[in-house]
Amino acid sequence: VGVGSGGSITIPNSTFAAGDAISIFNNTANNVTITCSITTAYIAGTNTDKDTMTLATRGVATVLFANANVCVITGNVS
């Protein structure tokens, strides 16, 4: 999934299944917001549920779904 100028990404709840994965590329000169409407979203290596994350300029993030309501995001996010 590519993000263009002024874009943002929303991760929906109950849309993806266990084992699904998507990659997001921020093809802008600014950070973009990833909004997590999924029940539980983690940044890889943390144990804190996040409502929003920031994807860095020209950054890539991969979202791996543990099930329809839980995902972990790795990459250039904070």
N, C-alpha and C positions, 0 to 999 in steps of 0.2 A: 504494500500500500504506500503510495507516495503522497506527501503533504506538500501542496503548493503554497503560494503567498497567502498569508492571512488564515491559513488552515488550522484545524485542530482535529483531534481524533477522540472518539468515544468508544470505549470497550463495553459492549452491551452484555447484560445478564442473560443467561439461559439461551444463548445463540450458538455457541461452539460446544464441541464435545471433547471428552478426555483424549489427549494426544494431538489435538489440533494445534497448529502453530502458524502465526503470521509474523511477517517482518514489516516494520514501518521505517521509511526513509524520510527524514526532514530535509527536503530540497529547498530550503529557504535560508536567508541570511539572518534569521532570528530564531530564538527558541520557540517551540510550540508546546501547547498543553495537551496532555493525554488525560481525559476524564474517565474515571473508572466507575461506571454504573453497575459493573459486575459486583456480586456480593462481597467477594474477598479478592484483593489484588496485592501482591507483594513485589517489591524490587528484590531480585535474586540476592541471596545472602543476608536478608533481613527478616525480621519476624513482626513487622508492623504493617497492618492493613492500610493501604493508601487510597484516598479518594481522587487525588490528582497527582500527576507527575509531570516533570518538564523534560522534553526531548531536546537535546542540544542542537545547535545549528549544524547542518549537514550530518547529523547523527543518525544512527540506526538502532532500533530496538526490536527485539524479538519477544513475542508474547506466546507463552506455552500454557495451554489450558490443562489443568489437572482434572477438571470436570466442568460442567456447564456453569458453575458458580464460583470457581476458584482459578486464578491464573497467577503466573509469575512472569515478571518482565525483566529482561536482561539487556544490557547495552549502554548507550549514552544517555541514561535517564537519572534523574535525581528527584 
